[in-house]
Amino acid sequence: MRLNPLRRLTNRSRGEHLSGKGGSSTDFADYRDYAAGDDMRYVDWNIFARLRRPYIKQYLHEEELHVVILVDASSSMLFEDKLQRAKQLAAAFGIMGLMNVERVSAYAMHQKKDEPWMLPPGSGRQRIRNLLQFLEGVNGGGDVPIEKAIETMLRFHRGRGIAILLSDFLTFSDLSRSMNLLFSAGLEVWGMQILSESERNPSLEGDLRFVDSETGETLDITNAGELLSLYQDHRRWQEQTLNQQCRGRSGRFASVSSALTLESTLFDVLCRQGWVLR
């Protein structure tokens, strides 16, 4: 399996990802007129013998794609195995990149200073173990919003490619600015929202007190059952907004349940929607 970006945002380092310009691989691309100073080795002498005009053979250029994986490890992600599923998907995306000679870096946003939060960029299959060890060491916690996590990641990031955001996107802020920053940095935005089944289809009745897992703020609700339709309308509106923000910047978006198995997420969702190729 390999990642399937919508755009060809590659870097100058040699890799296995086709770029949008000609190069020196073995795959033929096209012909163009000869110009003074061109390498004579690329002249097609068979065409010259027939047409008496020199043409240059062009080949596809294979370059390196930088895959940036950002895992939201705030306290809200600890609810009903959302963080566990995000780490598994991060491992899957990272392995796809490393197995296909792409450059991969990973970031985990939390507030635990004793835990690693960044895996420096690297390539090659030997980096798979480092990636898995990094993700296994992420336990989560804190109230780092996703927009702050994106800005922090961009301070350390270099290179064009794909930014994969694994988060529940439960924030009060507008993510338009953060998406613009990623797009301006030459990154194709892939947003994957991971929600628990209790968040997607809650079943609540009576008078309740909600406690924010990150800020500790409380909200008293009377007759919660009557508010479920309003909640679902807001959830669908947020999902639609995130979808527009990602796709409006030539990216992708999907919302999945943490109860969905990793295999179903990879094959039934990502493959069918064209995120990855088999």
C-alpha positions as CSV (number, residue, x, y, z in Angstrom):
1,M,0.0,0.0,0.0
2,R,1.1,3.6,-0.7
3,L,-0.1,7.1,-0.1
4,N,-2.0,8.7,-3.0
5,P,-1.7,12.5,-2.9
6,L,-3.9,14.7,-5.0
7,R,-1.0,17.0,-5.9
8,R,2.6,16.5,-6.8
9,L,4.2,18.3,-3.9
10,T,7.7,16.8,-3.9
11,N,11.2,17.9,-2.9
12,R,14.5,17.8,-4.7
13,S,15.8,14.8,-2.9
14,R,15.6,11.6,-5.0
15,G,12.9,9.2,-4.1
16,E,10.2,7.0,-5.7
17,H,7.4,9.6,-5.9
18,L,6.8,11.0,-9.4
19,S,7.1,14.8,-9.6
20,G,5.6,17.2,-12.0
21,K,8.8,17.9,-14.0
22,G,11.1,15.9,-16.3
23,G,14.1,14.1,-15.0
24,S,16.4,11.2,-15.5
25,S,14.5,8.1,-14.5
26,T,14.0,5.1,-16.9
27,D,10.3,6.0,-17.5
28,F,9.8,7.9,-20.8
29,A,7.6,11.0,-20.6
30,D,7.6,13.1,-23.8
31,Y,9.6,14.7,-26.5
32,R,10.6,18.4,-26.9
33,D,12.6,20.4,-29.5
34,Y,16.3,20.5,-29.1
35,A,17.8,23.7,-27.7
36,A,21.4,24.9,-27.7
37,G,23.2,23.4,-24.7
38,D,21.0,20.3,-24.3
39,D,22.8,17.0,-23.5
40,M,23.3,15.2,-26.8
41,R,22.9,11.9,-25.1
42,Y,19.1,12.5,-24.9
43,V,18.7,13.2,-28.7
44,D,16.5,10.6,-30.4
45,W,18.6,9.8,-33.4
46,N,15.9,7.6,-35.0
47,I,13.6,10.6,-35.2
48,F,16.4,12.8,-36.4
49,A,17.1,10.4,-39.3
50,R,13.5,10.5,-40.4
51,L,12.6,14.2,-39.9
52,R,16.1,15.8,-40.0
53,R,15.2,17.7,-36.9
54,P,16.6,17.0,-33.4
55,Y,14.3,16.1,-30.6
56,I,15.1,15.6,-26.9
57,K,13.7,12.6,-25.0
58,Q,12.3,13.5,-21.6
59,Y,11.9,11.1,-18.7
60,L,9.8,11.2,-15.5
61,H,11.6,12.5,-12.4
62,E,11.2,10.6,-9.2
63,E,11.5,12.7,-6.0
64,E,10.9,12.5,-2.3
65,L,7.6,13.3,-0.6
66,H,7.6,14.6,3.0
67,V,4.8,12.9,5.0
68,V,4.1,14.9,8.2
69,I,1.9,13.0,10.8
70,L,0.3,15.0,13.6
71,V,-1.4,13.1,16.4
72,D,-3.7,15.0,18.7
73,A,-2.8,13.7,22.1
74,S,-4.9,16.1,24.3
75,S,-7.1,14.8,27.1
76,S,-10.2,14.7,24.9
77,M,-8.5,12.0,22.8
78,L,-8.3,9.7,25.8
79,F,-12.0,9.1,25.7
80,E,-13.1,5.6,24.4
81,D,-9.8,4.7,22.7
82,K,-9.6,7.6,20.3
83,L,-5.9,8.2,21.0
84,Q,-5.2,4.5,20.5
85,R,-6.9,4.5,17.1
86,A,-5.1,7.7,16.1
87,K,-1.7,6.1,17.0
88,Q,-2.5,3.0,15.0
89,L,-3.5,5.0,12.0
90,A,-0.3,7.2,12.4
91,A,1.7,4.0,12.4
92,A,0.0,2.8,9.2
93,F,0.5,6.0,7.4
94,G,4.1,6.2,8.5
95,I,4.9,2.7,7.5
96,M,3.4,3.3,4.0
97,G,5.6,6.3,3.6
98,L,8.8,4.7,4.9
99,M,8.3,1.5,2.8
100,N,7.9,3.6,-0.3
101,V,11.1,5.7,0.4
102,E,9.3,8.8,1.4
103,R,10.5,11.2,4.2
104,V,8.4,10.8,7.3
105,S,8.2,12.9,10.5
106,A,5.7,12.7,13.4
107,Y,4.4,15.0,16.1
108,A,2.3,14.3,19.2
109,M,0.7,17.3,20.9
110,H,0.2,17.1,24.6
111,Q,1.5,18.8,27.7
112,K,3.7,16.0,29.3
113,K,7.2,17.3,29.3
114,D,8.6,13.9,30.2
115,E,7.3,12.3,27.0
116,P,8.6,12.7,23.4
117,W,6.6,14.9,21.2
118,M,8.5,15.0,17.9
119,L,10.1,12.3,15.7
120,P,12.6,14.1,13.4
121,P,12.2,13.5,9.6
122,G,13.8,10.4,8.2
123,S,13.4,7.8,5.5
124,G,14.1,4.1,4.9
125,R,12.7,1.0,6.4
126,Q,15.1,1.0,9.3
127,R,13.1,4.0,10.6
128,I,10.0,1.9,11.2
129,R,11.1,0.8,14.6
130,N,11.8,4.4,15.7
131,L,8.4,5.4,14.5
132,L,6.6,2.7,16.4
133,Q,8.6,3.3,19.6
134,F,7.8,7.0,19.4
135,L,4.1,6.3,19.0
136,E,4.0,3.8,21.8
137,G,5.5,6.4,24.1
138,V,2.7,8.8,23.6
139,N,0.2,8.6,26.5
140,G,-1.7,11.9,26.0
141,G,-3.0,14.6,28.3
142,G,-3.4,18.3,28.5
143,D,-5.5,20.9,26.7
144,V,-3.4,21.7,23.6
145,P,-5.8,22.8,20.9
146,I,-5.3,21.4,17.4
147,E,-4.7,24.9,15.9
148,K,-1.8,25.5,18.4
149,A,-0.4,22.0,17.6
150,I,-0.3,22.9,13.9
151,E,1.5,26.2,14.5
152,T,4.1,24.4,16.7
153,M,4.7,21.7,14.1
154,L,5.3,24.3,11.4
155,R,8.1,25.9,13.4
156,F,10.1,22.7,12.9
157,H,8.9,21.5,9.5
158,R,10.8,21.8,6.2
159,G,9.8,20.4,2.8
160,R,6.7,19.9,0.7
161,G,4.3,16.9,0.8
162,I,1.3,15.8,2.9
163,A,0.2,16.8,6.4
164,I,-2.0,14.1,8.0
165,L,-4.0,15.5,11.0
166,L,-5.4,12.8,13.3
167,S,-7.7,14.5,15.8
168,D,-11.2,14.7,17.1
169,F,-11.1,18.4,16.1
170,L,-13.1,19.3,19.3
171,T,-12.1,23.0,19.4
172,F,-13.9,26.3,19.7
173,S,-11.5,28.0,17.3
174,D,-11.8,28.5,13.5
175,L,-9.2,26.3,11.8
176,S,-9.2,28.4,8.6
177,R,-5.9,30.1,9.5
178,S,-4.2,26.9,10.5
179,M,-5.3,25.2,7.2
180,N,-4.0,28.3,5.3
181,L,-0.6,28.0,7.1
182,L,-0.3,24.3,6.1
183,F,-1.3,25.0,2.5
184,S,1.2,27.9,2.3
185,A,4.0,25.6,3.6
186,G,3.5,23.4,0.5
187,L,1.5,20.7,2.4
188,E,-1.5,18.9,1.2
189,V,-3.9,18.7,4.1
190,W,-5.4,15.3,5.0
191,G,-7.8,15.7,8.0
192,M,-9.0,12.5,9.7
193,Q,-11.6,13.1,12.5
194,I,-11.7,10.3,15.0
195,L,-14.8,10.4,17.3
196,S,-16.1,7.8,19.7
197,E,-19.5,6.1,19.3
198,S,-20.7,8.0,22.3
199,E,-19.8,11.2,20.6
200,R,-21.3,10.2,17.2
201,N,-24.5,8.8,18.6
202,P,-25.0,9.8,22.2
203,S,-27.8,8.4,24.3
204,L,-28.6,10.8,27.2
205,E,-31.6,11.6,29.3
206,G,-32.5,13.7,32.3
207,D,-30.6,16.4,34.0
208,L,-26.8,16.2,33.6
209,R,-23.6,18.1,34.3
210,F,-21.0,18.0,31.6
211,V,-17.3,18.5,32.6
212,D,-14.7,19.5,30.0
213,S,-11.9,17.0,30.2
214,E,-9.3,19.6,29.2
215,T,-10.4,22.8,30.8
216,G,-12.5,21.5,33.7
217,E,-15.3,23.8,32.9
218,T,-18.8,22.6,33.7
219,L,-22.2,22.9,32.0
220,D,-25.5,22.0,33.5
221,I,-28.1,20.5,31.1
222,T,-31.8,20.1,31.8
223,N,-33.6,17.3,29.8
224,A,-30.6,16.3,27.7
225,G,-32.7,14.1,25.4
226,E,-34.4,17.1,23.8
227,L,-31.0,18.6,22.9
228,L,-29.7,15.6,21.0
229,S,-31.1,16.8,17.7
230,L,-29.4,20.1,18.2
231,Y,-26.1,18.4,19.0
232,Q,-26.3,16.2,15.9
233,D,-27.0,19.3,13.7
234,H,-23.9,21.0,15.1
235,R,-21.8,17.8,14.7
236,R,-22.8,17.4,11.1
237,W,-22.2,21.1,10.5
238,Q,-18.7,20.9,12.0
239,E,-17.9,17.8,9.8
240,Q,-19.1,19.6,6.7
241,T,-17.0,22.7,7.6
242,L,-13.9,20.6,8.1
243,N,-14.5,18.8,4.8
244,Q,-14.7,22.1,3.0
245,Q,-11.6,23.5,4.7
246,C,-9.5,20.5,3.7
247,R,-10.9,20.0,0.2
248,G,-10.8,23.8,-0.5
249,R,-7.1,23.5,-0.1
250,S,-6.7,20.5,-2.4
251,G,-6.8,18.1,0.5
252,R,-8.9,15.2,1.9
253,F,-11.2,14.7,4.9
254,A,-12.8,11.8,6.5
255,S,-14.7,11.2,9.8
256,V,-14.5,7.7,11.4
257,S,-15.5,6.1,14.6
258,S,-12.9,4.9,17.1
259,A,-15.0,1.7,17.3
260,L,-14.2,0.9,13.7
261,T,-11.4,-1.6,13.4
262,L,-8.1,-0.6,11.9
263,E,-8.5,-3.0,9.0
264,S,-12.0,-1.6,8.2
265,T,-10.7,2.0,8.4
266,L,-7.8,1.2,6.0
267,F,-9.6,-1.0,3.5
268,D,-13.2,0.1,3.7
269,V,-12.6,3.9,4.1
270,L,-9.2,5.0,3.0
271,C,-8.8,2.6,0.0
272,R,-12.3,3.2,-1.3
273,Q,-12.0,7.0,-0.9
274,G,-8.6,7.0,-2.7
275,W,-6.4,8.0,0.2
276,V,-4.1,5.0,-0.4
277,L,-3.4,2.6,-3.2
278,R,-3.0,-1.1,-3.0
